[in-house]
Amino acid sequence: MALNLAPFGRWTRQSCALASRLALRWAAMLRLITYILFATSLSVQAFASECVPKPLPQRALALIKPLMVLRTQQAKDNFTDDGRWITESPVTPKVEKRFEALLANRSAAGDEALAYLLNVYMGEHPGEELVCEVINRGKRMVPLIRAYHECTPLIGLEPLHKFVRGSGYLPNMALDSIKSGNGCSHEE
């Protein structure tokens, strides 16, 4: 049976089958090329944004690690594994004292510690205080915030307790506020 597809001339079963096979081969080749290009672009993106965490510098680690040990204990005492409140932790006053001391520490190590803490959940009110202090320290904080947000340094307590891990929102909030040039005053 022959098909007449004018103006292309007369097509036979054989020529239709050949055209069909060629079309399938071209489609397969285009899919392969697309896959290769897509995979290459993904690997380049992954390579460019790959995070290989390094330890937090020792001077900042000395400030952060004792606080994070207490904060982790506080989270374990406060909540059940599924997030239900149990009771106030007996270490809460110690957490608050260390946190307030860290906010008052205006050294380079203090800056690094606060940039790290932006990636941790300290609680709603402490989070507000933290962001406010970071904003008031200004542009010197920007490189630390960016670096620690892109690749959070190690403190030797990883993985952090699920109720202590940050959402990633605070670093962006601090960066936006610093960029805008607005100061911050936190009310108790």
C-alpha atoms as a printed R data frame, in Angstrom:
    type eleno elety resid chain resno      x      y      z
1   ATOM     1    CA   MET     A     1  0.000  0.000  0.000
2   ATOM     2    CA   ALA     A     2  1.517  3.313 -1.036
3   ATOM     3    CA   LEU     A     3  0.727  6.722  0.378
4   ATOM     4    CA   ASN     A     4  0.578  9.712 -1.876
5   ATOM     5    CA   LEU     A     5  1.683 12.747  0.111
6   ATOM     6    CA   ALA     A     6  1.933 15.435 -2.523
7   ATOM     7    CA   PRO     A     7  4.018 17.596 -2.899
8   ATOM     8    CA   PHE     A     8  6.544 15.187 -1.351
9   ATOM     9    CA   GLY     A     9  6.013 12.601 -3.964
10  ATOM    10    CA   ARG     A    10  5.149  8.989 -3.578
11  ATOM    11    CA   TRP     A    11  5.981  7.296 -0.294
12  ATOM    12    CA   THR     A    12  6.250  3.580  0.075
13  ATOM    13    CA   ARG     A    13  5.990  1.547  3.224
14  ATOM    14    CA   GLN     A    14  9.742  1.217  3.164
15  ATOM    15    CA   SER     A    15 10.385  4.959  2.928
16  ATOM    16    CA   CYS     A    16  7.812  5.643  5.685
17  ATOM    17    CA   ALA     A    17  9.494  3.126  7.975
18  ATOM    18    CA   LEU     A    18 12.900  4.639  7.237
19  ATOM    19    CA   ALA     A    19 11.637  8.147  7.934
20  ATOM    20    CA   SER     A    20 10.050  6.960 11.167
21  ATOM    21    CA   ARG     A    21 13.296  5.298 12.310
22  ATOM    22    CA   LEU     A    22 15.294  8.428 11.454
23  ATOM    23    CA   ALA     A    23 12.854 10.609 13.369
24  ATOM    24    CA   LEU     A    24 13.109  8.317 16.391
25  ATOM    25    CA   ARG     A    25 16.916  8.376 16.217
26  ATOM    26    CA   TRP     A    26 16.943 12.182 15.998
27  ATOM    27    CA   ALA     A    27 14.550 12.431 18.941
28  ATOM    28    CA   ALA     A    28 16.722 10.056 20.974
29  ATOM    29    CA   MET     A    29 19.842 12.026 20.065
30  ATOM    30    CA   LEU     A    30 18.189 15.314 21.033
31  ATOM    31    CA   ARG     A    31 17.115 13.816 24.362
32  ATOM    32    CA   LEU     A    32 20.679 12.612 24.969
33  ATOM    33    CA   ILE     A    33 22.159 16.022 24.145
34  ATOM    34    CA   THR     A    34 19.591 17.721 26.377
35  ATOM    35    CA   TYR     A    35 20.380 15.309 29.200
36  ATOM    36    CA   ILE     A    36 24.138 15.890 28.841
37  ATOM    37    CA   LEU     A    37 23.713 19.673 28.845
38  ATOM    38    CA   PHE     A    38 21.380 19.525 31.840
39  ATOM    39    CA   ALA     A    39 23.676 17.197 33.802
40  ATOM    40    CA   THR     A    40 26.688 19.369 32.996
41  ATOM    41    CA   SER     A    41 24.934 22.517 34.166
42  ATOM    42    CA   LEU     A    42 23.871 20.804 37.389
43  ATOM    43    CA   SER     A    43 27.371 19.586 38.128
44  ATOM    44    CA   VAL     A    44 28.798 23.057 37.497
45  ATOM    45    CA   GLN     A    45 26.180 24.583 39.811
46  ATOM    46    CA   ALA     A    46 26.808 21.939 42.450
47  ATOM    47    CA   PHE     A    47 30.547 22.475 42.249
48  ATOM    48    CA   ALA     A    48 30.154 26.240 42.495
49  ATOM    49    CA   SER     A    49 27.866 26.104 45.529
50  ATOM    50    CA   GLU     A    50 29.260 23.066 47.304
51  ATOM    51    CA   CYS     A    51 29.586 23.599 51.030
52  ATOM    52    CA   VAL     A    52 32.466 21.954 52.787
53  ATOM    53    CA   PRO     A    53 32.069 23.090 56.405
54  ATOM    54    CA   LYS     A    54 35.160 24.072 58.316
55  ATOM    55    CA   PRO     A    55 35.429 24.343 62.075
56  ATOM    56    CA   LEU     A    56 34.457 27.655 63.621
57  ATOM    57    CA   PRO     A    57 37.638 29.570 64.548
58  ATOM    58    CA   GLN     A    58 38.873 28.593 68.008
59  ATOM    59    CA   ARG     A    59 38.322 31.999 69.614
60  ATOM    60    CA   ALA     A    60 34.642 32.015 68.527
61  ATOM    61    CA   LEU     A    61 34.220 28.328 69.324
62  ATOM    62    CA   ALA     A    62 35.257 29.033 72.925
63  ATOM    63    CA   LEU     A    63 32.303 31.440 73.159
64  ATOM    64    CA   ILE     A    64 29.733 29.378 71.255
65  ATOM    65    CA   LYS     A    65 30.251 25.766 72.249
66  ATOM    66    CA   PRO     A    66 29.377 26.098 75.967
67  ATOM    67    CA   LEU     A    67 26.247 28.061 75.016
68  ATOM    68    CA   MET     A    68 25.218 25.487 72.411
69  ATOM    69    CA   VAL     A    69 25.703 22.591 74.837
70  ATOM    70    CA   LEU     A    70 23.350 24.357 77.244
71  ATOM    71    CA   ARG     A    71 20.909 25.344 74.471
72  ATOM    72    CA   THR     A    72 20.713 21.735 73.279
73  ATOM    73    CA   GLN     A    73 20.064 20.546 76.835
74  ATOM    74    CA   GLN     A    74 17.417 23.243 77.215
75  ATOM    75    CA   ALA     A    75 15.608 22.078 74.060
76  ATOM    76    CA   LYS     A    76 15.692 18.444 75.249
77  ATOM    77    CA   ASP     A    77 14.314 19.433 78.656
78  ATOM    78    CA   ASN     A    78 11.608 21.729 77.248
79  ATOM    79    CA   PHE     A    79 10.033 19.484 74.608
80  ATOM    80    CA   THR     A    80  9.107 15.908 73.821
81  ATOM    81    CA   ASP     A    81 10.542 14.458 70.602
82  ATOM    82    CA   ASP     A    82  7.360 15.391 68.768
83  ATOM    83    CA   GLY     A    83  7.508 19.015 69.956
84  ATOM    84    CA   ARG     A    84  5.106 19.086 72.896
85  ATOM    85    CA   TRP     A    85  6.052 21.342 75.787
86  ATOM    86    CA   ILE     A    86  7.139 19.554 78.959
87  ATOM    87    CA   THR     A    87  8.462 22.160 81.353
88  ATOM    88    CA   GLU     A    88 10.982 24.964 81.663
89  ATOM    89    CA   SER     A    89 14.528 23.653 81.626
90  ATOM    90    CA   PRO     A    90 16.676 24.099 84.724
91  ATOM    91    CA   VAL     A    91 19.501 25.310 82.441
92  ATOM    92    CA   THR     A    92 17.461 28.232 81.032
93  ATOM    93    CA   PRO     A    93 19.018 30.848 83.350
94  ATOM    94    CA   LYS     A    94 22.490 29.692 82.290
95  ATOM    95    CA   VAL     A    95 21.510 29.862 78.595
96  ATOM    96    CA   GLU     A    96 20.173 33.396 79.060
97  ATOM    97    CA   LYS     A    97 23.268 34.532 80.976
98  ATOM    98    CA   ARG     A    98 25.676 33.188 78.345
99  ATOM    99    CA   PHE     A    99 23.551 34.571 75.513
100 ATOM   100    CA   GLU     A   100 23.438 38.067 77.052
101 ATOM   101    CA   ALA     A   101 27.207 37.965 77.612
102 ATOM   102    CA   LEU     A   102 27.693 37.023 73.978
103 ATOM   103    CA   LEU     A   103 25.530 39.932 72.810
104 ATOM   104    CA   ALA     A   104 27.724 42.270 74.863
105 ATOM   105    CA   ASN     A   105 30.977 40.835 73.465
106 ATOM   106    CA   ARG     A   106 32.056 43.292 70.751
107 ATOM   107    CA   SER     A   107 35.308 41.512 69.851
108 ATOM   108    CA   ALA     A   108 36.043 39.874 66.486
109 ATOM   109    CA   ALA     A   109 35.332 36.517 68.144
110 ATOM   110    CA   GLY     A   110 32.019 37.913 69.380
111 ATOM   111    CA   ASP     A   111 31.150 38.959 65.823
112 ATOM   112    CA   GLU     A   112 31.910 35.458 64.548
113 ATOM   113    CA   ALA     A   113 29.864 33.888 67.331
114 ATOM   114    CA   LEU     A   114 26.844 36.086 66.570
115 ATOM   115    CA   ALA     A   115 27.113 35.365 62.836
116 ATOM   116    CA   TYR     A   116 27.060 31.660 63.700
117 ATOM   117    CA   LEU     A   117 24.069 32.082 66.027
118 ATOM   118    CA   LEU     A   118 22.008 33.590 63.205
119 ATOM   119    CA   ASN     A   119 21.853 30.010 61.893
120 ATOM   120    CA   VAL     A   120 20.561 28.614 65.191
121 ATOM   121    CA   TYR     A   121 17.146 28.848 66.818
122 ATOM   122    CA   MET     A   122 17.609 30.462 70.212
123 ATOM   123    CA   GLY     A   123 13.925 31.297 70.696
124 ATOM   124    CA   GLU     A   124 11.709 34.059 69.354
125 ATOM   125    CA   HIS     A   125 12.696 36.852 71.749
126 ATOM   126    CA   PRO     A   126 16.416 35.991 71.802
127 ATOM   127    CA   GLY     A   127 16.308 35.796 67.991
128 ATOM   128    CA   GLU     A   128 14.988 39.356 67.850
129 ATOM   129    CA   GLU     A   129 17.716 40.527 70.224
130 ATOM   130    CA   LEU     A   130 20.338 38.704 68.182
131 ATOM   131    CA   VAL     A   131 19.279 40.206 64.856
132 ATOM   132    CA   CYS     A   132 19.093 43.668 66.413
133 ATOM   133    CA   GLU     A   133 22.619 43.403 67.819
134 ATOM   134    CA   VAL     A   134 23.992 42.137 64.514
135 ATOM   135    CA   ILE     A   135 22.279 44.977 62.612
136 ATOM   136    CA   ASN     A   136 23.765 47.537 64.994
137 ATOM   137    CA   ARG     A   137 27.254 46.136 64.462
138 ATOM   138    CA   GLY     A   138 26.758 47.055 60.827
139 ATOM   139    CA   LYS     A   139 28.645 46.327 57.635
140 ATOM   140    CA   ARG     A   140 31.571 44.574 59.314
141 ATOM   141    CA   MET     A   141 29.170 41.681 59.934
142 ATOM   142    CA   VAL     A   142 28.156 41.208 56.276
143 ATOM   143    CA   PRO     A   143 31.043 38.933 55.153
144 ATOM   144    CA   LEU     A   144 30.652 36.717 58.225
145 ATOM   145    CA   ILE     A   145 26.877 36.475 57.883
146 ATOM   146    CA   ARG     A   146 27.125 35.535 54.210
147 ATOM   147    CA   ALA     A   147 29.907 33.016 54.714
148 ATOM   148    CA   TYR     A   148 28.267 31.317 57.702
149 ATOM   149    CA   HIS     A   149 24.835 31.293 56.051
150 ATOM   150    CA   GLU     A   150 26.218 29.690 52.863
151 ATOM   151    CA   CYS     A   151 28.216 27.129 54.803
152 ATOM   152    CA   THR     A   152 27.633 26.965 58.547
153 ATOM   153    CA   PRO     A   153 30.883 26.193 60.386
154 ATOM   154    CA   LEU     A   154 31.269 23.128 62.572
155 ATOM   155    CA   ILE     A   155 31.298 23.397 66.351
156 ATOM   156    CA   GLY     A   156 31.681 19.718 67.221
157 ATOM   157    CA   LEU     A   157 28.054 19.182 68.267
158 ATOM   158    CA   GLU     A   158 26.662 18.268 64.858
159 ATOM   159    CA   PRO     A   159 24.010 17.392 64.046
160 ATOM   160    CA   LEU     A   160 22.286 20.040 66.127
161 ATOM   161    CA   HIS     A   161 19.086 19.089 67.941
162 ATOM   162    CA   LYS     A   162 16.074 19.521 65.664
163 ATOM   163    CA   PHE     A   163 14.607 22.264 67.890
164 ATOM   164    CA   VAL     A   164 17.887 24.188 67.846
165 ATOM   165    CA   ARG     A   165 18.508 24.206 64.079
166 ATOM   166    CA   GLY     A   166 17.703 27.563 62.531
167 ATOM   167    CA   SER     A   167 15.325 28.212 59.660
168 ATOM   168    CA   GLY     A   168 17.783 30.238 57.580
169 ATOM   169    CA   TYR     A   169 15.585 33.316 57.824
170 ATOM   170    CA   LEU     A   170 17.598 35.385 60.334
171 ATOM   171    CA   PRO     A   171 20.773 35.803 58.250
172 ATOM   172    CA   ASN     A   172 18.759 37.208 55.332
173 ATOM   173    CA   MET     A   173 16.783 39.451 57.649
174 ATOM   174    CA   ALA     A   174 19.998 40.848 59.162
175 ATOM   175    CA   LEU     A   175 21.627 41.334 55.740
176 ATOM   176    CA   ASP     A   176 18.587 43.182 54.374
177 ATOM   177    CA   SER     A   177 18.466 45.492 57.385
178 ATOM   178    CA   ILE     A   178 22.197 46.216 57.294
179 ATOM   179    CA   LYS     A   179 21.949 46.950 53.571
180 ATOM   180    CA   SER     A   180 19.098 49.397 54.149
181 ATOM   181    CA   GLY     A   181 21.231 51.272 56.677
182 ATOM   182    CA   ASN     A   182 18.572 51.201 59.374
183 ATOM   183    CA   GLY     A   183 19.662 50.767 62.937
184 ATOM   184    CA   CYS     A   184 17.763 48.724 65.455
185 ATOM   185    CA   SER     A   185 16.579 49.240 68.980
186 ATOM   186    CA   HIS     A   186 15.218 46.216 70.739
187 ATOM   187    CA   GLU     A   187 12.689 46.709 73.478
188 ATOM   188    CA   GLU     A   188 12.508 44.274 76.335
